[in-house]
């Protein structure tokens, strides 16, 4: 829906003629954020946190597997009531671990909430820098090439303001050649707009 409204808006602007000429640009937020030192710290913190939670869940699954092996080995010696009790205990532990996994890594889980919380300062900084660049360059709108909902079939590198945003953030766009850029990162940067 948003995409179709956007295209209707662009169609309107193209028909309005030069009297209503607007200046647009775009950025690649994935490219910019990947170059921000704050993101590197946040990303490392999230990796450590994720590894710890994954290990916690894996340890619980290993305990369940141990209980199942013990149950299978002792099953011929157990009465029906004892078998049922053991099976219920194993099923309860499986359900608890599945609930924990969902609580941590589910759609509204701790992982997504934590990621949103730790990325908020980074994204706020990106938005402030983007807004400042838009005002300096007198742009009416800056689109984000990285956004899933927006498909940009063709982009003119002259309209890419990603390097300007990096400069506003105090990051040299030409520096850090060992850093791998996302696959959709701009390949050519020109600074012809003023």
N, C-alpha and C positions, 0 to 999 in steps of 0.2 A: 504494500500500500504506500509506504513512504517513498519507495523508489518511483512508483508511477506518478505520485504528486510532484516529486523532484523533476521528472522528465517533462511533465506538463508545465512546470515553472520555467524550465529551460526553453521549451518551445515558445512560450509566451515572450520570453526575453528576446529570442531570436527574431520574432515578428515585430517587436517594438521599434526596431531600427536604431540607428546610431545615437539618437537623442537620449535613449535610455541605456546606453552602453554601460555595462557593469564590469567590474574587474573581479575575476575569480582566480583562485589558485588551489593547489592541493598540497598535502604533506603525506608522508609515509610514516605514521606513528610507530610502527614496529621498528623501522630503521632508526628512527630518532631515539626511541626508548632503549633499544639495544646498545646504543652508544653512550647512554647516561651512566655515570659511575654509581649513582644511587640505585639504579636498576640491578647492576651487578651484585651489589650487597644484598638487596631484597631477594634476588633470584637464588643466591647461595643460601640465605636463611631459609627460604621455602624448600629448597632441596634437602637441607638437613632435617627440617621438620617433617617432610614427607617420608624420608628414609626411616626416621624414628617411628612414625605411625605405621608404616608398612611392616617394619620389623615386629612391632607389637601385635599386629593382626596375624602375621605369619607364625609367630610363636604360639598364638592361641590355636591356629589350625594344626600346627605340629602336635600340640597337646591332644587335640581331638583325634588325630590319626593314631597317636599312641594308645588312647583309650579304645579306639575301634580295634586295633591289633590285639590288645589285651582281651577284649571282649570275645573276639573270634577264637583266640587260643583257649579261653576258659569256657566257652559256650557249651561244650558237651558236658561239663561238670556242673553247670548251673541249673537250678530249678526254673520253671516257667516264670515264677514271680520275680526271681533274681534277674532273669534275662530281660523281662519287661522293664524292671527298674534301671538296669544298665542302659538299655536302649533309650529310655526316656532321658536319662542323664546326658547321653551323647547328643540326642536331638536338642535338648535344652541348650547345651554348649554351642552347638552349630547355630541355633537361632540367635543366641547372644552375640556370637562373633559376626554373624551376618548383620545384625542390628548395629554393632559397633562399626563395621565397615561402612554401612550406609550413613551412619551418624558422622563419620569422619570424611568419607569420600563421595557421599551421595550428592544429588543436585543442590540441595540447600545445606550441605555438610560443612563441617569445620574448615576443610581445605579451601573451599570456594570463599567462605566468609573471611578467612585469614588472608587469602591472596588479595581479596578486594581491599581489606584493611591496610595491608602493607604496601599495596600499589597505589593507594589513594594519594599520598604525598607526591609520588613520582608523576602520576597523571595530572595532578593539580599544577605542578610545575610546568609540565608540557602544555597544558591549556593556557596558562598565563603567558608563556613565551609565544605561543601561537597567536593569541589575541594581540599581543604587543606587535608582532610582525605584521599582522593584518592591518592594524592601525597605521604603522609606519609606512607600509606599502600601499595604503588606501585601497585595500581589498574589501569587497562587500561580503565575500564568502570564501572560506577555506574548507575544502572537502578533505576527508581522510581516505587515502587510497587503500589503507589496510582494513577498513571496515568491511565486514562480511556482507552487510545489506546493500552496499553500494558497488555496482560493477562499473568500472571505468575501462571501456574498451580501448580507447586511445588517450594518451596523455602527452602533451607537449612538454618536454623537459624544461622549457622556459617558464612554465607555470608551476614548476615544482619548487616549493618554498621550504623544503625540509632542511636544507643547509642553512638558510636564514634562521630557522628556529634553533638549530644546533648552535649557531653563533650566539644567538640571544641567551642560550643556556650556558654559554661560556665554554663550549666544546668545539674544538677545531674539526671541521668536517673532513679535512684531509688526513688527520692524524689517525693513529691506531689501525695500521694496515693489517695487523695480525687478527683483528676482530673479523669474524665472518658475518656478513650481512645477510638478512633474510632474503629469500629467493626473489621477492618482489621489490627489493630495494632499488632505488634509482641507480642506473648505471652511469649516466652522464649528468654532470651538474654544470649548468651555465648560470651566470649571474648578469643577465642583461636587463632585467626589470629594475626600475627605480621607484 
